[in-house]
Amino acid sequence: MSESVKAEVLMSFVVTEELSFRIPVELGYEASDPFAVRLTFHLPGDAPVSWSFGRELLLDGLNVPSGEGDVHIAPAGPGEVSDVLLRLQVAGERALFRSSAPPLVAFLDRTDRLVPLGQESALGTPADSLDAVLGRILAEENAG
């Protein structure tokens, strides 16, 4: 059984209301990091850019505006579930992407079959979880 889910979708990179262009975006999910999804954007002329954020944020954003901080996801319009807007922000710079919802739903369905929503904690903590790293640091400090 695979421990990851991958998909590729075409999203529109919205420059202005009149100008947008389609770019391939890789969607990734790893059972070893069960709360997060990763989107890797391939913008023409630039190195790929990856964003990681909560799987639940992506799921919630399909139906209602969701997200605080650097990632906001929302349906493209009131009552509209066919398209989703993803707004990413870094230091005042923003990028807006528009995606068809069905490929995102299919991707999330596949992640749910790998690790059902609400079952993420049942996988245990990865070796390099924050608790494990802090435990090692504290043990080294107390030993020396």
Summary of the structure (lengths in Angstrom):
residues: 144
radius of gyration: 17.6
end to end distance: 43.6
largest distance: 62.6
contacts: 372
relative contact order: 0.16
helix: 27%
strand: 39%
